[in-house]
Amino acid sequence: GARLGFYTVVFEGPKPGGQLTETGYVENWPGIGRKRGPDIMKDQRNYVTDLGAIIVPETISQVDFKQWPYRLVTDDNEKINALSVIIATGSAPRVLAVPGEREYWGKGVTTCAICDAPYYKDKEVIVVGGGDSAAEEATQLAPYAKKITIFVRKDYMRASDVMHRRLQELPNVTISYHKEIKQIYGDDRWVEGVVVYDNAQRSTYNMAVDGVFLAIGHEPRTKLFEGQ
């Protein structure tokens, strides 16, 4: 928009730069090669501002697309009129929705190994998920954690072959199939373990663990636009 000469404003929202600011190295972006996610987004931001776009550190909380110009309202109740609106709100990590997850969020339950891996040095953790995201989380945790167990709900991983091979090269990573977490518990300060359901054996047991990393996909951040 800015490059074409339109007056262009970007509302950053609660997570400027998006999910790439919370990942490690990006290796599958054509023309980039291997580069850290935060560095890519820093370059993107500089590129956008150099072209004349205005970046505003605000979150849009309401929209009205039934009138034109469209009406946007920020968290601070600032009202903005817009001739065009581009929705690029991305997605948010899915959660398990099990007892203890909310209580121990940030106290042993997380979705970001690149953010939190150093806190788990010489500890035992679980990564929940069967795709590339789960493999990436385990890879980022490997230099720190003593033992990493990947819980896969099915009898196979959806991760790409290259990611699967990378996991097999890590001596402290184990993949456990047919496993689901039914509860997360602790001492009110930190996670101490989980209740595990084996959906093949149809059995339940407790497992002591220091952390739970969720990598089970994402939901689009589109609730703001429902009904519009």
Residue pairs with C-beta under 8 A, 6 or more apart in sequence:
1 8
1 53
1 86
2 8
2 48
2 51
2 52
2 53
3 51
3 52
6 84
8 52
8 53
8 54
9 53
9 54
9 55
9 56
9 80
10 48
10 53
10 54
10 55
10 56
11 56
11 58
11 59
11 60
11 72
11 74
12 55
12 56
12 57
12 58
12 59
13 59
13 60
13 89
14 59
15 21
16 57
17 38
17 41
17 42
17 44
17 45
18 41
18 90
19 37
19 90
19 91
20 26
20 37
20 38
20 40
20 41
21 37
21 38
21 41
22 37
22 112
22 114
22 115
23 37
23 114
23 136
24 36
24 37
24 114
24 136
24 139
24 140
25 34
25 35
25 36
25 37
26 32
26 34
26 35
26 36
26 37
26 40
27 33
27 34
29 35
29 40
32 40
37 114
45 55
48 55
49 55
58 74
58 75
58 76
58 78
59 74
59 75
60 72
60 73
60 74
60 224
61 73
61 74
61 75
61 224
62 72
62 73
62 224
63 70
63 71
63 72
63 73
63 85
63 224
63 225
63 228
64 70
64 71
64 72
64 228
65 85
65 225
65 228
66 228
68 83
69 81
69 82
69 83
70 81
70 82
70 83
70 84
70 85
71 79
71 80
71 81
71 82
72 79
72 80
72 81
72 82
72 85
73 79
73 80
74 80
87 222
87 225
89 220
89 221
89 222
89 224
90 220
90 221
91 218
91 219
91 220
91 221
92 218
92 219
92 221
93 111
93 214
93 215
93 216
93 217
93 218
94 214
94 216
94 217
94 218
94 219
95 101
95 214
95 216
96 128
96 181
96 214
96 216
98 181
98 182
98 183
98 184
99 182
99 183
99 184
100 109
100 183
100 184
100 185
100 186
100 191
101 109
101 184
103 184
103 186
104 184
104 186
104 190
104 191
104 212
107 186
107 189
107 190
107 191
108 184
108 186
108 190
108 191
108 210
108 211
108 212
109 184
109 191
109 211
109 212
109 214
110 116
110 211
110 212
110 213
110 214
111 213
111 214
111 215
112 213
113 127
113 136
113 137
113 138
113 140
113 141
113 213
114 140
116 211
116 213
117 140
117 141
117 143
117 144
117 145
118 144
119 211
120 141
120 144
120 145
120 210
120 211
121 144
121 145
122 144
122 145
122 146
123 145
123 146
123 210
123 211
124 145
124 146
124 147
124 148
124 149
124 208
124 209
124 210
124 211
125 141
125 145
125 147
125 148
125 149
125 209
125 210
125 211
125 212
125 213
126 148
126 149
126 150
126 151
126 181
126 194
126 207
126 209
126 211
126 212
126 213
127 134
127 137
127 138
127 141
127 148
127 149
127 150
127 151
127 213
127 215
128 134
128 150
128 151
128 181
128 212
128 213
128 214
128 215
128 216
129 137
129 150
129 151
129 152
129 214
129 215
129 216
129 217
130 150
130 152
130 153
130 154
130 156
130 157
130 158
130 159
131 157
131 158
131 159
131 215
131 217
132 158
132 159
132 160
132 163
133 215
133 217
134 150
134 152
134 157
134 159
134 215
134 216
135 150
135 157
135 159
135 160
135 163
135 164
135 166
135 167
136 163
136 215
137 213
137 215
138 148
138 150
138 167
138 170
138 173
139 163
139 166
139 167
139 170
141 148
141 213
142 148
142 170
142 172
142 173
145 172
145 211
146 172
147 172
147 174
148 170
148 172
148 173
148 174
149 173
149 174
149 175
149 176
149 209
150 157
150 167
150 173
150 174
150 175
150 176
151 176
151 179
151 180
151 181
151 196
152 175
152 176
152 177
152 178
152 179
153 178
153 179
153 180
153 199
154 177
154 178
155 177
155 178
155 200
156 177
157 164
157 175
159 167
167 173
167 175
177 200
178 198
178 199
178 200
178 201
179 196
179 197
179 198
179 199
180 196
180 197
180 199
181 194
181 195
181 196
181 197
181 212
182 194
182 195
182 196
182 197
182 204
183 194
183 195
184 191
184 193
184 194
184 195
184 212
185 191
185 192
185 193
185 194
185 195
186 192
186 193
190 210
191 209
191 210
191 211
191 212
192 208
192 209
192 210
193 206
193 207
193 208
193 209
194 206
194 207
194 209
194 212
195 204
195 205
195 206
195 207
196 204
196 205
196 206
196 207
197 203
197 204
198 204
198 205
